[in-house]
Amino acid sequence: MQTRVAVIGIIVEDPDSVEELNALLHEYGSYIVGRMGVPYRERGINIISVAVDAPADTISALTGKIGNLPGVSSKTAYSNVR
């Protein structure tokens, strides 16, 4: 199975979605290489970056599920390394 390395950038504007987001990240935990979260208190948001190594369809599925959470947006940047 061929995998891709990517970084998913996540911005959480609705704190009520944090629990669901953490559940999703736990569900895909076997593909996560690392994660960094930064609370930006002055703006009332959280900024999270998640490094993954997974099949492209798995990354797309995770990104789509994250983007469907209320008050949460995400973008993915893929590495050219295969």
PyMOL Python script that loads the backbone (N, CA, C, O; Angstrom):
from pymol import cmd

cmd.read_pdbstr("""\
ATOM      1  N   MET A   1       0.852  -1.180   0.000  1.00  0.00           N
ATOM      2  CA  MET A   1       0.000   0.000   0.000  1.00  0.00           C
ATOM      3  C   MET A   1       0.898   1.244   0.000  1.00  0.00           C
ATOM      4  O   MET A   1       1.746   1.408   0.877  1.00  0.00           O
ATOM      5  N   GLN A   2       0.703   2.100  -0.978  1.00  0.00           N
ATOM      6  CA  GLN A   2       1.496   3.325  -1.081  1.00  0.00           C
ATOM      7  C   GLN A   2       0.891   4.412  -0.203  1.00  0.00           C
ATOM      8  O   GLN A   2      -0.323   4.618  -0.194  1.00  0.00           O
ATOM      9  N   THR A   3       1.752   5.102   0.531  1.00  0.00           N
ATOM     10  CA  THR A   3       1.288   6.165   1.415  1.00  0.00           C
ATOM     11  C   THR A   3       1.872   7.498   0.989  1.00  0.00           C
ATOM     12  O   THR A   3       2.836   7.571   0.228  1.00  0.00           O
ATOM     13  N   ARG A   4       1.257   8.543   1.505  1.00  0.00           N
ATOM     14  CA  ARG A   4       1.737   9.909   1.262  1.00  0.00           C
ATOM     15  C   ARG A   4       2.025  10.557   2.606  1.00  0.00           C
ATOM     16  O   ARG A   4       1.400  10.230   3.615  1.00  0.00           O
ATOM     17  N   VAL A   5       2.969  11.471   2.608  1.00  0.00           N
ATOM     18  CA  VAL A   5       3.259  12.270   3.795  1.00  0.00           C
ATOM     19  C   VAL A   5       2.592  13.622   3.588  1.00  0.00           C
ATOM     20  O   VAL A   5       2.725  14.238   2.530  1.00  0.00           O
ATOM     21  N   ALA A   6       1.876  14.074   4.603  1.00  0.00           N
ATOM     22  CA  ALA A   6       1.152  15.337   4.487  1.00  0.00           C
ATOM     23  C   ALA A   6       1.057  16.010   5.847  1.00  0.00           C
ATOM     24  O   ALA A   6       1.250  15.390   6.892  1.00  0.00           O
ATOM     25  N   VAL A   7       0.755  17.298   5.794  1.00  0.00           N
ATOM     26  CA  VAL A   7       0.469  18.071   7.004  1.00  0.00           C
ATOM     27  C   VAL A   7      -0.941  18.627   6.865  1.00  0.00           C
ATOM     28  O   VAL A   7      -1.281  19.263   5.867  1.00  0.00           O
ATOM     29  N   ILE A   8      -1.746  18.377   7.879  1.00  0.00           N
ATOM     30  CA  ILE A   8      -3.111  18.906   7.899  1.00  0.00           C
ATOM     31  C   ILE A   8      -3.109  20.089   8.865  1.00  0.00           C
ATOM     32  O   ILE A   8      -2.815  19.934  10.050  1.00  0.00           O
ATOM     33  N   GLY A   9      -3.438  21.267   8.346  1.00  0.00           N
ATOM     34  CA  GLY A   9      -3.559  22.465   9.170  1.00  0.00           C
ATOM     35  C   GLY A   9      -5.009  22.641   9.567  1.00  0.00           C
ATOM     36  O   GLY A   9      -5.894  22.651   8.711  1.00  0.00           O
ATOM     37  N   ILE A  10      -5.259  22.781  10.854  1.00  0.00           N
ATOM     38  CA  ILE A  10      -6.630  22.855  11.376  1.00  0.00           C
ATOM     39  C   ILE A  10      -6.784  24.118  12.213  1.00  0.00           C
ATOM     40  O   ILE A  10      -5.926  24.444  13.034  1.00  0.00           O
ATOM     41  N   ILE A  11      -7.893  24.824  11.993  1.00  0.00           N
ATOM     42  CA  ILE A  11      -8.235  25.974  12.840  1.00  0.00           C
ATOM     43  C   ILE A  11      -9.592  25.686  13.474  1.00  0.00           C
ATOM     44  O   ILE A  11     -10.575  25.420  12.782  1.00  0.00           O
ATOM     45  N   VAL A  12      -9.624  25.746  14.797  1.00  0.00           N
ATOM     46  CA  VAL A  12     -10.849  25.477  15.547  1.00  0.00           C
ATOM     47  C   VAL A  12     -11.369  26.797  16.103  1.00  0.00           C
ATOM     48  O   VAL A  12     -10.728  27.425  16.945  1.00  0.00           O
ATOM     49  N   GLU A  13     -12.536  27.207  15.624  1.00  0.00           N
ATOM     50  CA  GLU A  13     -13.164  28.441  16.098  1.00  0.00           C
ATOM     51  C   GLU A  13     -14.311  28.166  17.063  1.00  0.00           C
ATOM     52  O   GLU A  13     -14.732  29.060  17.797  1.00  0.00           O
ATOM     53  N   ASP A  14     -14.823  26.925  17.066  1.00  0.00           N
ATOM     54  CA  ASP A  14     -15.938  26.549  17.943  1.00  0.00           C
ATOM     55  C   ASP A  14     -15.439  25.523  18.959  1.00  0.00           C
ATOM     56  O   ASP A  14     -15.209  24.367  18.605  1.00  0.00           O
ATOM     57  N   PRO A  15     -15.268  25.935  20.216  1.00  0.00           N
ATOM     58  CA  PRO A  15     -14.736  25.017  21.223  1.00  0.00           C
ATOM     59  C   PRO A  15     -15.609  23.785  21.450  1.00  0.00           C
ATOM     60  O   PRO A  15     -15.126  22.774  21.960  1.00  0.00           O
ATOM     61  N   ASP A  16     -16.884  23.856  21.081  1.00  0.00           N
ATOM     62  CA  ASP A  16     -17.764  22.700  21.245  1.00  0.00           C
ATOM     63  C   ASP A  16     -17.387  21.553  20.305  1.00  0.00           C
ATOM     64  O   ASP A  16     -17.834  20.425  20.510  1.00  0.00           O
ATOM     65  N   SER A  17     -16.582  21.814  19.289  1.00  0.00           N
ATOM     66  CA  SER A  17     -16.186  20.784  18.330  1.00  0.00           C
ATOM     67  C   SER A  17     -14.879  20.083  18.707  1.00  0.00           C
ATOM     68  O   SER A  17     -14.478  19.134  18.033  1.00  0.00           O
ATOM     69  N   VAL A  18     -14.220  20.524  19.755  1.00  0.00           N
ATOM     70  CA  VAL A  18     -12.918  19.980  20.131  1.00  0.00           C
ATOM     71  C   VAL A  18     -13.004  18.498  20.477  1.00  0.00           C
ATOM     72  O   VAL A  18     -12.141  17.720  20.071  1.00  0.00           O
ATOM     73  N   GLU A  19     -14.029  18.098  21.219  1.00  0.00           N
ATOM     74  CA  GLU A  19     -14.156  16.695  21.623  1.00  0.00           C
ATOM     75  C   GLU A  19     -14.313  15.789  20.402  1.00  0.00           C
ATOM     76  O   GLU A  19     -13.683  14.734  20.326  1.00  0.00           O
ATOM     77  N   GLU A  20     -15.145  16.195  19.453  1.00  0.00           N
ATOM     78  CA  GLU A  20     -15.328  15.418  18.223  1.00  0.00           C
ATOM     79  C   GLU A  20     -14.045  15.371  17.399  1.00  0.00           C
ATOM     80  O   GLU A  20     -13.700  14.333  16.835  1.00  0.00           O
ATOM     81  N   LEU A  21     -13.344  16.496  17.333  1.00  0.00           N
ATOM     82  CA  LEU A  21     -12.084  16.544  16.602  1.00  0.00           C
ATOM     83  C   LEU A  21     -11.075  15.585  17.218  1.00  0.00           C
ATOM     84  O   LEU A  21     -10.420  14.831  16.498  1.00  0.00           O
ATOM     85  N   ASN A  22     -10.943  15.606  18.538  1.00  0.00           N
ATOM     86  CA  ASN A  22     -10.011  14.700  19.208  1.00  0.00           C
ATOM     87  C   ASN A  22     -10.382  13.241  18.985  1.00  0.00           C
ATOM     88  O   ASN A  22      -9.497  12.395  18.861  1.00  0.00           O
ATOM     89  N   ALA A  23     -11.676  12.931  18.932  1.00  0.00           N
ATOM     90  CA  ALA A  23     -12.118  11.562  18.664  1.00  0.00           C
ATOM     91  C   ALA A  23     -11.704  11.132  17.246  1.00  0.00           C
ATOM     92  O   ALA A  23     -11.264  10.001  17.040  1.00  0.00           O
ATOM     93  N   LEU A  24     -11.848  12.039  16.282  1.00  0.00           N
ATOM     94  CA  LEU A  24     -11.425  11.736  14.908  1.00  0.00           C
ATOM     95  C   LEU A  24      -9.925  11.490  14.842  1.00  0.00           C
ATOM     96  O   LEU A  24      -9.477  10.525  14.223  1.00  0.00           O
ATOM     97  N   LEU A  25      -9.150  12.361  15.478  1.00  0.00           N
ATOM     98  CA  LEU A  25      -7.705  12.204  15.459  1.00  0.00           C
ATOM     99  C   LEU A  25      -7.287  10.907  16.152  1.00  0.00           C
ATOM    100  O   LEU A  25      -6.322  10.267  15.736  1.00  0.00           O
ATOM    101  N   HIS A  26      -8.000  10.520  17.195  1.00  0.00           N
ATOM    102  CA  HIS A  26      -7.718   9.252  17.868  1.00  0.00           C
ATOM    103  C   HIS A  26      -8.031   8.079  16.937  1.00  0.00           C
ATOM    104  O   HIS A  26      -7.281   7.104  16.885  1.00  0.00           O
ATOM    105  N   GLU A  27      -9.141   8.181  16.203  1.00  0.00           N
ATOM    106  CA  GLU A  27      -9.550   7.131  15.267  1.00  0.00           C
ATOM    107  C   GLU A  27      -8.481   6.902  14.189  1.00  0.00           C
ATOM    108  O   GLU A  27      -8.245   5.766  13.779  1.00  0.00           O
ATOM    109  N   TYR A  28      -7.841   7.975  13.736  1.00  0.00           N
ATOM    110  CA  TYR A  28      -6.813   7.895  12.705  1.00  0.00           C
ATOM    111  C   TYR A  28      -5.402   7.913  13.293  1.00  0.00           C
ATOM    112  O   TYR A  28      -4.432   8.161  12.578  1.00  0.00           O
ATOM    113  N   GLY A  29      -5.291   7.653  14.578  1.00  0.00           N
ATOM    114  CA  GLY A  29      -4.021   7.767  15.301  1.00  0.00           C
ATOM    115  C   GLY A  29      -2.889   6.927  14.737  1.00  0.00           C
ATOM    116  O   GLY A  29      -1.726   7.312  14.860  1.00  0.00           O
ATOM    117  N   SER A  30      -3.194   5.793  14.122  1.00  0.00           N
ATOM    118  CA  SER A  30      -2.126   4.938  13.598  1.00  0.00           C
ATOM    119  C   SER A  30      -1.414   5.579  12.406  1.00  0.00           C
ATOM    120  O   SER A  30      -0.313   5.160  12.048  1.00  0.00           O
ATOM    121  N   TYR A  31      -2.032   6.591  11.787  1.00  0.00           N
ATOM    122  CA  TYR A  31      -1.425   7.278  10.648  1.00  0.00           C
ATOM    123  C   TYR A  31      -0.725   8.580  11.042  1.00  0.00           C
ATOM    124  O   TYR A  31      -0.022   9.180  10.229  1.00  0.00           O
ATOM    125  N   ILE A  32      -0.916   9.014  12.282  1.00  0.00           N
ATOM    126  CA  ILE A  32      -0.374  10.303  12.723  1.00  0.00           C
ATOM    127  C   ILE A  32       1.078  10.164  13.152  1.00  0.00           C
ATOM    128  O   ILE A  32       1.414   9.350  14.013  1.00  0.00           O
ATOM    129  N   VAL A  33       1.935  10.977  12.534  1.00  0.00           N
ATOM    130  CA  VAL A  33       3.363  10.995  12.855  1.00  0.00           C
ATOM    131  C   VAL A  33       3.617  11.932  14.030  1.00  0.00           C
ATOM    132  O   VAL A  33       4.429  11.632  14.906  1.00  0.00           O
ATOM    133  N   GLY A  34       2.919  13.071  14.048  1.00  0.00           N
ATOM    134  CA  GLY A  34       3.080  14.044  15.119  1.00  0.00           C
ATOM    135  C   GLY A  34       1.968  15.076  15.066  1.00  0.00           C
ATOM    136  O   GLY A  34       1.284  15.238  14.055  1.00  0.00           O
ATOM    137  N   ARG A  35       1.809  15.760  16.171  1.00  0.00           N
ATOM    138  CA  ARG A  35       0.721  16.739  16.284  1.00  0.00           C
ATOM    139  C   ARG A  35       1.187  17.890  17.166  1.00  0.00           C
ATOM    140  O   ARG A  35       1.860  17.686  18.176  1.00  0.00           O
ATOM    141  N   MET A  36       0.812  19.115  16.760  1.00  0.00           N
ATOM    142  CA  MET A  36       1.140  20.274  17.577  1.00  0.00           C
ATOM    143  C   MET A  36      -0.093  21.175  17.632  1.00  0.00           C
ATOM    144  O   MET A  36      -0.683  21.497  16.600  1.00  0.00           O
ATOM    145  N   GLY A  37      -0.468  21.571  18.822  1.00  0.00           N
ATOM    146  CA  GLY A  37      -1.606  22.467  18.991  1.00  0.00           C
ATOM    147  C   GLY A  37      -1.190  23.737  19.708  1.00  0.00           C
ATOM    148  O   GLY A  37      -0.425  23.706  20.671  1.00  0.00           O
ATOM    149  N   VAL A  38      -1.713  24.861  19.216  1.00  0.00           N
ATOM    150  CA  VAL A  38      -1.395  26.153  19.813  1.00  0.00           C
ATOM    151  C   VAL A  38      -2.696  26.895  20.105  1.00  0.00           C
ATOM    152  O   VAL A  38      -3.423  27.249  19.176  1.00  0.00           O
ATOM    153  N   PRO A  39      -3.001  27.135  21.380  1.00  0.00           N
ATOM    154  CA  PRO A  39      -4.178  27.954  21.681  1.00  0.00           C
ATOM    155  C   PRO A  39      -3.841  29.428  21.464  1.00  0.00           C
ATOM    156  O   PRO A  39      -2.870  29.938  22.023  1.00  0.00           O
ATOM    157  N   TYR A  40      -4.629  30.093  20.668  1.00  0.00           N
ATOM    158  CA  TYR A  40      -4.421  31.522  20.406  1.00  0.00           C
ATOM    159  C   TYR A  40      -5.512  32.253  21.190  1.00  0.00           C
ATOM    160  O   TYR A  40      -6.549  32.625  20.639  1.00  0.00           O
ATOM    161  N   ARG A  41      -5.260  32.448  22.468  1.00  0.00           N
ATOM    162  CA  ARG A  41      -6.263  32.970  23.402  1.00  0.00           C
ATOM    163  C   ARG A  41      -6.762  34.354  23.023  1.00  0.00           C
ATOM    164  O   ARG A  41      -7.946  34.650  23.188  1.00  0.00           O
ATOM    165  N   GLU A  42      -5.872  35.210  22.516  1.00  0.00           N
ATOM    166  CA  GLU A  42      -6.280  36.569  22.157  1.00  0.00           C
ATOM    167  C   GLU A  42      -7.371  36.575  21.090  1.00  0.00           C
ATOM    168  O   GLU A  42      -8.196  37.488  21.045  1.00  0.00           O
ATOM    169  N   ARG A  43      -7.376  35.560  20.236  1.00  0.00           N
ATOM    170  CA  ARG A  43      -8.361  35.474  19.159  1.00  0.00           C
ATOM    171  C   ARG A  43      -9.449  34.446  19.439  1.00  0.00           C
ATOM    172  O   ARG A  43     -10.427  34.354  18.697  1.00  0.00           O
ATOM    173  N   GLY A  44      -9.279  33.669  20.514  1.00  0.00           N
ATOM    174  CA  GLY A  44     -10.282  32.674  20.878  1.00  0.00           C
ATOM    175  C   GLY A  44     -10.347  31.487  19.933  1.00  0.00           C
ATOM    176  O   GLY A  44     -11.415  30.907  19.734  1.00  0.00           O
ATOM    177  N   ILE A  45      -9.193  31.117  19.337  1.00  0.00           N
ATOM    178  CA  ILE A  45      -9.149  29.972  18.435  1.00  0.00           C
ATOM    179  C   ILE A  45      -8.005  29.047  18.831  1.00  0.00           C
ATOM    180  O   ILE A  45      -7.142  29.403  19.633  1.00  0.00           O
ATOM    181  N   ASN A  46      -8.020  27.853  18.251  1.00  0.00           N
ATOM    182  CA  ASN A  46      -6.927  26.907  18.417  1.00  0.00           C
ATOM    183  C   ASN A  46      -6.381  26.572  17.039  1.00  0.00           C
ATOM    184  O   ASN A  46      -7.146  26.375  16.095  1.00  0.00           O
ATOM    185  N   ILE A  47      -5.061  26.507  16.924  1.00  0.00           N
ATOM    186  CA  ILE A  47      -4.395  26.187  15.671  1.00  0.00           C
ATOM    187  C   ILE A  47      -3.670  24.862  15.878  1.00  0.00           C
ATOM    188  O   ILE A  47      -2.864  24.717  16.796  1.00  0.00           O
ATOM    189  N   ILE A  48      -3.970  23.901  15.010  1.00  0.00           N
ATOM    190  CA  ILE A  48      -3.409  22.558  15.160  1.00  0.00           C
ATOM    191  C   ILE A  48      -2.774  22.137  13.838  1.00  0.00           C
ATOM    192  O   ILE A  48      -3.346  22.349  12.769  1.00  0.00           O
ATOM    193  N   SER A  49      -1.596  21.545  13.920  1.00  0.00           N
ATOM    194  CA  SER A  49      -1.001  20.933  12.731  1.00  0.00           C
ATOM    195  C   SER A  49      -0.782  19.452  13.035  1.00  0.00           C
ATOM    196  O   SER A  49      -0.310  19.083  14.111  1.00  0.00           O
ATOM    197  N   VAL A  50      -1.136  18.617  12.066  1.00  0.00           N
ATOM    198  CA  VAL A  50      -1.036  17.173  12.227  1.00  0.00           C
ATOM    199  C   VAL A  50      -0.245  16.616  11.046  1.00  0.00           C
ATOM    200  O   VAL A  50      -0.657  16.763   9.895  1.00  0.00           O
ATOM    201  N   ALA A  51       0.884  15.980  11.328  1.00  0.00           N
ATOM    202  CA  ALA A  51       1.675  15.327  10.292  1.00  0.00           C
ATOM    203  C   ALA A  51       1.195  13.882  10.178  1.00  0.00           C
ATOM    204  O   ALA A  51       1.086  13.176  11.181  1.00  0.00           O
ATOM    205  N   VAL A  52       0.908  13.447   8.947  1.00  0.00           N
ATOM    206  CA  VAL A  52       0.404  12.092   8.723  1.00  0.00           C
ATOM    207  C   VAL A  52       1.209  11.386   7.638  1.00  0.00           C
ATOM    208  O   VAL A  52       1.815  12.024   6.778  1.00  0.00           O
ATOM    209  N   ASP A  53       1.202  10.085   7.694  1.00  0.00           N
ATOM    210  CA  ASP A  53       1.766   9.217   6.655  1.00  0.00           C
ATOM    211  C   ASP A  53       0.714   8.147   6.425  1.00  0.00           C
ATOM    212  O   ASP A  53       0.592   7.205   7.208  1.00  0.00           O
ATOM    213  N   ALA A  54      -0.057   8.298   5.330  1.00  0.00           N
ATOM    214  CA  ALA A  54      -1.209   7.436   5.112  1.00  0.00           C
ATOM    215  C   ALA A  54      -1.536   7.379   3.625  1.00  0.00           C
ATOM    216  O   ALA A  54      -1.042   8.197   2.849  1.00  0.00           O
ATOM    217  N   PRO A  55      -2.366   6.415   3.223  1.00  0.00           N
ATOM    218  CA  PRO A  55      -2.844   6.414   1.838  1.00  0.00           C
ATOM    219  C   PRO A  55      -3.604   7.720   1.548  1.00  0.00           C
ATOM    220  O   PRO A  55      -4.251   8.280   2.433  1.00  0.00           O
ATOM    221  N   ALA A  56      -3.515   8.189   0.308  1.00  0.00           N
ATOM    222  CA  ALA A  56      -4.129   9.467  -0.057  1.00  0.00           C
ATOM    223  C   ALA A  56      -5.621   9.494   0.249  1.00  0.00           C
ATOM    224  O   ALA A  56      -6.138  10.521   0.689  1.00  0.00           O
ATOM    225  N   ASP A  57      -6.328   8.376   0.022  1.00  0.00           N
ATOM    226  CA  ASP A  57      -7.769   8.376   0.294  1.00  0.00           C
ATOM    227  C   ASP A  57      -8.066   8.457   1.786  1.00  0.00           C
ATOM    228  O   ASP A  57      -9.099   8.998   2.182  1.00  0.00           O
ATOM    229  N   THR A  58      -7.179   7.930   2.611  1.00  0.00           N
ATOM    230  CA  THR A  58      -7.351   8.026   4.070  1.00  0.00           C
ATOM    231  C   THR A  58      -7.149   9.465   4.525  1.00  0.00           C
ATOM    232  O   THR A  58      -7.894   9.963   5.369  1.00  0.00           O
ATOM    233  N   ILE A  59      -6.145  10.129   3.969  1.00  0.00           N
ATOM    234  CA  ILE A  59      -5.902  11.533   4.310  1.00  0.00           C
ATOM    235  C   ILE A  59      -7.094  12.384   3.885  1.00  0.00           C
ATOM    236  O   ILE A  59      -7.541  13.251   4.637  1.00  0.00           O
ATOM    237  N   SER A  60      -7.606  12.139   2.686  1.00  0.00           N
ATOM    238  CA  SER A  60      -8.767  12.885   2.198  1.00  0.00           C
ATOM    239  C   SER A  60      -9.991  12.654   3.069  1.00  0.00           C
ATOM    240  O   SER A  60     -10.737  13.588   3.366  1.00  0.00           O
ATOM    241  N   ALA A  61     -10.195  11.406   3.477  1.00  0.00           N
ATOM    242  CA  ALA A  61     -11.343  11.093   4.333  1.00  0.00           C
ATOM    243  C   ALA A  61     -11.248  11.824   5.669  1.00  0.00           C
ATOM    244  O   ALA A  61     -12.231  12.394   6.142  1.00  0.00           O
ATOM    245  N   LEU A  62     -10.063  11.805   6.274  1.00  0.00           N
ATOM    246  CA  LEU A  62      -9.870  12.492   7.551  1.00  0.00           C
ATOM    247  C   LEU A  62     -10.078  13.990   7.397  1.00  0.00           C
ATOM    248  O   LEU A  62     -10.775  14.608   8.201  1.00  0.00           O
ATOM    249  N   THR A  63      -9.479  14.573   6.374  1.00  0.00           N
ATOM    250  CA  THR A  63      -9.611  16.012   6.143  1.00  0.00           C
ATOM    251  C   THR A  63     -11.070  16.399   5.909  1.00  0.00           C
ATOM    252  O   THR A  63     -11.531  17.429   6.402  1.00  0.00           O
ATOM    253  N   GLY A  64     -11.792  15.573   5.159  1.00  0.00           N
ATOM    254  CA  GLY A  64     -13.211  15.835   4.909  1.00  0.00           C
ATOM    255  C   GLY A  64     -14.037  15.790   6.177  1.00  0.00           C
ATOM    256  O   GLY A  64     -14.893  16.646   6.398  1.00  0.00           O
ATOM    257  N   LYS A  65     -13.781  14.788   7.016  1.00  0.00           N
ATOM    258  CA  LYS A  65     -14.518  14.670   8.282  1.00  0.00           C
ATOM    259  C   LYS A  65     -14.212  15.854   9.204  1.00  0.00           C
ATOM    260  O   LYS A  65     -15.101  16.375   9.878  1.00  0.00           O
ATOM    261  N   ILE A  66     -12.951  16.267   9.223  1.00  0.00           N
ATOM    262  CA  ILE A  66     -12.577  17.417  10.049  1.00  0.00           C
ATOM    263  C   ILE A  66     -13.281  18.669   9.550  1.00  0.00           C
ATOM    264  O   ILE A  66     -13.812  19.442  10.347  1.00  0.00           O
ATOM    265  N   GLY A  67     -13.288  18.875   8.242  1.00  0.00           N
ATOM    266  CA  GLY A  67     -13.908  20.051   7.652  1.00  0.00           C
ATOM    267  C   GLY A  67     -15.408  20.114   7.839  1.00  0.00           C
ATOM    268  O   GLY A  67     -15.996  21.192   7.748  1.00  0.00           O
ATOM    269  N   ASN A  68     -16.047  18.968   8.100  1.00  0.00           N
ATOM    270  CA  ASN A  68     -17.493  18.938   8.325  1.00  0.00           C
ATOM    271  C   ASN A  68     -17.880  19.285   9.758  1.00  0.00           C
ATOM    272  O   ASN A  68     -19.061  19.462  10.058  1.00  0.00           O
ATOM    273  N   LEU A  69     -16.896  19.383  10.639  1.00  0.00           N
ATOM    274  CA  LEU A  69     -17.211  19.748  12.024  1.00  0.00           C
ATOM    275  C   LEU A  69     -17.566  21.234  12.075  1.00  0.00           C
ATOM    276  O   LEU A  69     -16.921  22.045  11.411  1.00  0.00           O
ATOM    277  N   PRO A  70     -18.586  21.598  12.857  1.00  0.00           N
ATOM    278  CA  PRO A  70     -18.955  23.012  12.948  1.00  0.00           C
ATOM    279  C   PRO A  70     -17.843  23.859  13.561  1.00  0.00           C
ATOM    280  O   PRO A  70     -17.283  23.506  14.599  1.00  0.00           O
ATOM    281  N   GLY A  71     -17.528  24.976  12.914  1.00  0.00           N
ATOM    282  CA  GLY A  71     -16.525  25.887  13.435  1.00  0.00           C
ATOM    283  C   GLY A  71     -15.106  25.395  13.293  1.00  0.00           C
ATOM    284  O   GLY A  71     -14.207  25.881  13.979  1.00  0.00           O
ATOM    285  N   VAL A  72     -14.886  24.421  12.397  1.00  0.00           N
ATOM    286  CA  VAL A  72     -13.543  23.876  12.188  1.00  0.00           C
ATOM    287  C   VAL A  72     -13.235  23.918  10.692  1.00  0.00           C
ATOM    288  O   VAL A  72     -14.061  23.527   9.867  1.00  0.00           O
ATOM    289  N   SER A  73     -12.036  24.397  10.356  1.00  0.00           N
ATOM    290  CA  SER A  73     -11.609  24.379   8.956  1.00  0.00           C
ATOM    291  C   SER A  73     -10.246  23.710   8.862  1.00  0.00           C
ATOM    292  O   SER A  73      -9.456  23.738   9.806  1.00  0.00           O
ATOM    293  N   SER A  74      -9.985  23.105   7.696  1.00  0.00           N
ATOM    294  CA  SER A  74      -8.708  22.414   7.527  1.00  0.00           C
ATOM    295  C   SER A  74      -8.251  22.480   6.084  1.00  0.00           C
ATOM    296  O   SER A  74      -9.053  22.590   5.157  1.00  0.00           O
ATOM    297  N   LYS A  75      -6.944  22.411   5.923  1.00  0.00           N
ATOM    298  CA  LYS A  75      -6.301  22.360   4.613  1.00  0.00           C
ATOM    299  C   LYS A  75      -5.147  21.356   4.721  1.00  0.00           C
ATOM    300  O   LYS A  75      -4.545  21.186   5.781  1.00  0.00           O
ATOM    301  N   THR A  76      -4.861  20.703   3.602  1.00  0.00           N
ATOM    302  CA  THR A  76      -3.813  19.698   3.602  1.00  0.00           C
ATOM    303  C   THR A  76      -2.730  20.060   2.590  1.00  0.00           C
ATOM    304  O   THR A  76      -3.024  20.457   1.462  1.00  0.00           O
ATOM    305  N   ALA A  77      -1.489  19.919   3.003  1.00  0.00           N
ATOM    306  CA  ALA A  77      -0.347  20.093   2.114  1.00  0.00           C
ATOM    307  C   ALA A  77       0.368  18.742   2.019  1.00  0.00           C
ATOM    308  O   ALA A  77       0.745  18.152   3.031  1.00  0.00           O
ATOM    309  N   TYR A  78       0.544  18.267   0.787  1.00  0.00           N
ATOM    310  CA  TYR A  78       1.162  16.973   0.536  1.00  0.00           C
ATOM    311  C   TYR A  78       2.632  17.125   0.185  1.00  0.00           C
ATOM    312  O   TYR A  78       3.023  18.068  -0.502  1.00  0.00           O
ATOM    313  N   SER A  79       3.449  16.183   0.666  1.00  0.00           N
ATOM    314  CA  SER A  79       4.845  16.125   0.279  1.00  0.00           C
ATOM    315  C   SER A  79       4.965  15.432  -1.073  1.00  0.00           C
ATOM    316  O   SER A  79       4.092  14.649  -1.450  1.00  0.00           O
ATOM    317  N   ASN A  80       6.029  15.713  -1.794  1.00  0.00           N
ATOM    318  CA  ASN A  80       6.289  15.016  -3.054  1.00  0.00           C
ATOM    319  C   ASN A  80       6.975  13.677  -2.819  1.00  0.00           C
ATOM    320  O   ASN A  80       7.152  12.898  -3.755  1.00  0.00           O
ATOM    321  N   VAL A  81       7.361  13.405  -1.579  1.00  0.00           N
ATOM    322  CA  VAL A  81       8.002  12.140  -1.228  1.00  0.00           C
ATOM    323  C   VAL A  81       6.956  11.038  -1.256  1.00  0.00           C
ATOM    324  O   VAL A  81       5.882  11.172  -0.671  1.00  0.00           O
ATOM    325  N   ARG A  82       7.279   9.951  -1.939  1.00  0.00           N
ATOM    326  CA  ARG A  82       6.332   8.807  -2.000  1.00  0.00           C
ATOM    327  C   ARG A  82       6.946   7.575  -1.446  1.00  0.00           C
ATOM    328  O   ARG A  82       6.303   6.525  -1.415  1.00  0.00           O
TER     329      ARG A  82
END
""", "prot")
cmd.dss("prot")
cmd.show_as("cartoon", "prot")
cmd.util.cbc("prot")
cmd.orient("prot")
